Amino acid sequence: MEEEKMKAIKQLYHEHKIITLILTSPIWLFVLFSVLFTANEIYKSTQEGVVTEVLNKTLPQHGYSDIYYLNQVKADSHFGMGTTYVSSFSTKRTVKKNQALFAKSGKKIDKGDANLPYYKEVTVRRSGMGWKVTISDSIGQEESSYSVK
């Protein structure tokens, strides 16, 4: 009789353990998802710094030695797709175009002014062990692209 009680208690304990595990599993999934999301954000943040260094070193080597101002690199990623890093910069030529445009309207622009109509946009993607850099103008026409290892 004592042995039957012990079996019943063990069975009840295991059933309770399974129910508890099932009830708490969404919490563990949420915690796991949160940890993975945070790790991905940290990775993207460090890669933004790497991409900034790549751009600072390679843009002058590819005909953009007159960079006036390089904006902060931003990571753009979507689930299941690779991350694209996007930035923009001004050259002496685009600054002169902007100054001429604003002079016609009687306004003066400063170095850090945002949302100027003329600029260069740079898109960087992972390509094997290196990076593929694409530069286009402010209306989206591709000007050049190159690879960096």
ABEGO torsion letter per residue (X at the ends): XAAAAAAAAAAAAAAAAAAAAAAAAAAAAAAAAAAAAAAAAAAAAAAAAAAAAAAAAAAAAAGBAABABBBBBBBBBBBGBBBBBBBBBBBAAAAAAAAAAAAAAGBBBBAABBGBABBBBBBBBBBEABBBBBBBBAAGBBABBBBBX
